[in-house]
């Protein structure tokens, strides 16, 4: 499997195939879809598909070959990260029905008990994803209700996650999730990934906003990694190991389009000036120039097998962070981009109300639905019907 991952990243992909059609034979488009109906369907799917312990997602898979994710650590990491994302998304929906409140309460109980995921091995450290999204979730929970009885636990858990992120910070300053070509060390010695580092920093930003202490040296090293990953055209390297191959297709404008929003957000969040024009251009590249290339990678099971070495798991991640970016633009720009973003997200919608972009054990529907809900909730707040 490791060999397959490596070969996929360095081989020229075959002509992309279209994703499988929805059951009615046609993928919906924004002008034909009621955003409220999509939001309600996503919320209902999450509530109805929560595990008994409060988490979302499992190790079970209907596929004979899966992405490397050994037990127990890597599977625990996926489950914690997915659950934190689902809480974030349900909160963003602003639906406060008894079933939604109960689902969030069970999920928070699970996260506070199980957030501290250990690294599976020197090769697999997917647990950084669990830390990044749990930290964002906990920070947003504290900000939402500072008087909640859970706040002391949330603060203690956040401080522990910050400590763990320091332990797992890669030697180049950021965070990655696999060490494929390095000697396993206490601190990972293989490359950081720009978008992984951005995700960790956005979680830290939420923690900082509620006065969780962050080691300045750790933050500075991570921000510097993202800054070094930025190319003159505002694309971002996939990982620092590609710094001597900046024009490799995965680092090109289209290959970077799903990473760029998160990376720009983080640079601004930690002090760098990012203009509205730069943000708008990033959305133009994602939603117009690179739209069909992004869609070509959706649901293809081998990582990075599509054009520009795009992987399906880029898709809903990138569009969720694009929704955060859209909130920063002028209303005229928002009016142009929101329908395009909704159209892109709806491309992954299933008849049962869920969304997914990449097959991953049984985590893909809950994480995909969470990312979609983060984006669609913001479209609904804008007033898109």
N, C-alpha and C positions, 0 to 999 in steps of 0.2 A: 504493500500500500504506500509506503514512503517513497518507493521508486516511482510509483504512479504519480504521486504528487509532484515530485521533482521533474519528471518528464513532461507533465502537463504544463508546467510553468515555462519550459524552455523549448517546446516544440511549436511549430506553426500549426494553428488550429485548422481543422477542416471547415468547409463552408457551413455556417450555422443553420440549424434546423429551427423552425418555429416551435414554441412551446405547445403542448397539447391543448386543444381547444376546450372551453368549458362545455358542460354537458348539453347545452342548447345549441352548440355548434358555432357560437360566435362570442368573442370576448367583448364585454361591455365597454362603453366609452362614457366619459364624464357627462356629455350632454344627454345621455340616455339613462343615467343613474341618479337616483335620489341619494344625496350624500347622507342625509339623516337615516335613511333605510340601511345604508352600508354601515354606518356607525352603530346603529342599534343591533344589526346582525352580528357585527364583530364582538360587541359587548356580550350579547347573548351566548355566542359560541364560547367565549372565554369562561363565562360563569358556568356553563353546562359541561365544560371539559376540564375543570380543575380536578387535580388528584385529591384523594381523601386526606392526605397529609398537608394540603394547602398549596402544594407546588403545581407547576405545569410541566408537561413533557416527561418522556421516559426513554429508556435505552432500547425499547422494542423497535424493531425495524422489519418491514416486509421485504427488504431488498437483500440479495445474497452478498453484496459487497458494500461496505460502508466506509466513511472517513475514519481515519485513525482516531480513536478516543477510548483509551483503555479504562478498565474498571480498577478501583472505584473512582479515583480522583477526577478524571476527565469527564465522566458521566455526571458526577456530582456538580462539577463546574458548569456544565451546560444547563443542568436543572436549576441551579441557583440563579444563574444569569437570566435564563428565560423567565423565571418567576418574578424577579425584580423588574424586568421589562414589562411584564403583564400588569404589575401593580402601577407602574408609571403610566401605562396606557389607560387603564381603567380610571385613574384619577384624572387624566387629561380629558376623558369623555364627559366629565362632570355629571355623570349619572349616579344618583345617590339612592337608588332603590334598595330595599332590604337585601335582596340577593347579591347586589354588587358590594354593598358594605360588608356583608358576611364573607364574601370571597376575598376581599382585601384584608380583612382581619385575619382570616386563616392563613393567607399568604405571608403577612407580616410575622405571624407567629412562627411559621416555617423558616423564614429568612433569618430572624433573630436567633433561632436555634442552630441553623446550619450554614450561615454565611461564610464561616471561616474554613474554606475549602483548601485542602493541602494539594500541593503540586503532585501530579501523578508520577512524574519521573523527570530526569534531566532533559529528556526530549520533549515531553508534553507538559506545557504549562498553560492550559486553557483557563486555569483558575483566575488569571488576570481579568477575564471577561466577567466572571462572577463578582470580583471585587469592584470593577468599574461600574457595573450597573447597580449593584447593591448600594454602593456609595451614593450614586445619583438618587436612587430610590429613598434612602434614609435621609439624605439632605432635604429632599423635597417634602418628605413627611414631616420633618421638624419645622420647616418653613410654613407648611400648611396649617399646623396646629401646635404651636409652641407649648401649649398647656396640656397636651396629651400625656396620659400616664405612661406611654411608651417612650417618651423623649429621653429619659436617662439611659434606657437600654439602647436606643437609636444612637445616642452620642457615644456611648461606650463602644458599640459595634463599629461606628464610623472611625473612631480613633484606632481601633484594632486593624481595620482595613487599610488605613493610611500606613500603619506600621508594616503590614504585609506587602503593600506596594513598594515600600522601600527595600524590602528583602528581595523582591522579585524584579526590581528594576534592572534592565539589561545594561551591560557595561557601556553601551553607546548612549545611554541616557533615557531611552524610552521603554516601551514594553512590546514584547512579541508573544506569540502563543505556541510556537514550535522551535526547537533547536535541532535543525537537520544536519548541520555541518560544523559542529563545535564540540569540544570536550565538555561534558556536563559539569557544571560548577555551581557553587552555592548561589551566586548571582548568575543568571543566564548570560552566556557569552556570545550567543548568536545574535542576529540582527533584531532591532526593533522594527515594528511596522508603524507607518505614519498614522493610519486610521485607528489602530489599537491604542497607540499613545494618546491620540486625540480623545478617544472614548474615556480613558482613564482620567485625563485632565478635565474633561467636562464633569465627570463625577466629583473630582476634587474641587472644581469650581462651586458646585452645589454645596459641598461640605464647607468650603470657605465662607460662603454666603451666610451660613448659620453658625459661624465662628468655631468651627472645628479646626484645630491647629494643624497646619501643613508645614513640614520641613522645607525651608526656602531653597536649600541646595537641591533637594529632590525635584521640586517644581521647576527650578531654573534649568536643570539638566534635561528634563522632559520637554519643556517648551523649546529649548535650543535644538533638540532633535527634530521637532516638527518644523522649526524655522529652517534648519539645514535641508530638510526634505522638500522644501518649496522650490519650485523651478521658476525661471523668469516669466513663463506664461501662466503662472498661478496654478499649475498642476502640482501634484505631490508624488514623490517617489513612493512606490509600494512599500519598500523597505530599504533601510540604509545599505544593505548589501548590494543594491543596484545603483549606488551613487556614481559608479564609473560607467554605467550604461543608462544615462538619463533619457536617451531617446529610444530605449526599448519600448515596445508597444504598450505594455502595461503602465508605463510612466507618461505616455502621451496624454493629450487633452481628453480623449474619449476614454482611454484606459483608466484615467484618474478621476473621471467625472463623479463617481459615487463616493469617492474619498474626500473630494475637495471641500464640500460644505462643512463637514465636521472639523476639518483641519483649519479652515478659515475662522470658524467660530471660536476655536480654542485660542488661536493667536490673538484675536480681539479680546477674548475673555481674560487674557493674561497680559494685556497692556499694549498690544500692537494695533495701530490704526488700520482698519479695513474699511474701505469706502463702500458706499452703496453700489457704486458702479462695479466694483470688483465682485460683490455678492451677486449682482444681477448677471454679470457675465458667467459666473459659475453655474447659475441656473439655466442660462441659455445653452451652455455646453451640455448640461445634463438632460434637459427637457426638450431641446430642439435639435441641436447639432448631433448629439450622441444618442438620441432617444432609441432609435431602432437597434443600435449596437448593444445598448443595455438590455433591451428586450430579448435579443438573440441569445443571451446567456442564461435567461431565466429557465430554471428547472432542468438544466443539463447536469447530469449527475457527477461528472468528473470535474474537479476543481480547475478553473482557468482554461477550459478547453475551447472557449468561444473566441471570436475576434478580439484583438487587443488583450488577450489573456483575461478577459472578463470572466468572473465567476458569478454564478447565480446568487450566492450569498451576499454579493455587493448590493443587490438591487433594492430591496426594501429598507435596508440600513441607510443607503444613500438618500433615498427619497424621504425618509423620516427626518434626517438632519437637514435636508433641503427645506422641509416645512418650518423648522426653527429659523433658518435663514430668511424665509419669506416674510416672517413676522417683522423683520428689520427694514423692509423696503417700503417705499411710498405706496399709497393705496392704488395709484395708477399702475405701478409695476405689479403689485399683488393681483390686480384684476386680470392682468395678462397671464401670469404664471400659475395662479391657483387652478384654473381648469386643466392646464397641462399636467400639473402634479397629480390631480385627482385621476385623470385619465391613466397616468402611468401606474398609480397604485392599484386602480381597479383592474388592471391587466392581470393581477395575481389573485383575484377574488374567486372563491369557490361557491357553488350553489348553496352550501351549508352555512355561508356567512363568514367562513375563515379565509385567510390569505396565506400564501406561501410562495417562496421563490427558489428554494433549493432543498433537495431531500436530505434530511439529517435525523436519522433514527426516528423518534416521534417528537422531536422538539420543533420541527420546522413550521408546523401549523401554529402553535402558540406564539413562537417568537415572531413569525411573519405577521400574524394577526395583531400582535402588539405594535410592531413598527407601523403597520397600516393604520391602526387606530390613532397613534400619535399624530400621523399626518392628516388623516381625515377629520379628526376632532378640531384641528386648527383651521382646516378649510371651512368647517361648519361655523366656527367662531367668526371667521371673516364674513360669513353671510352667504357662502355658496350653498345653493339648495340642491 
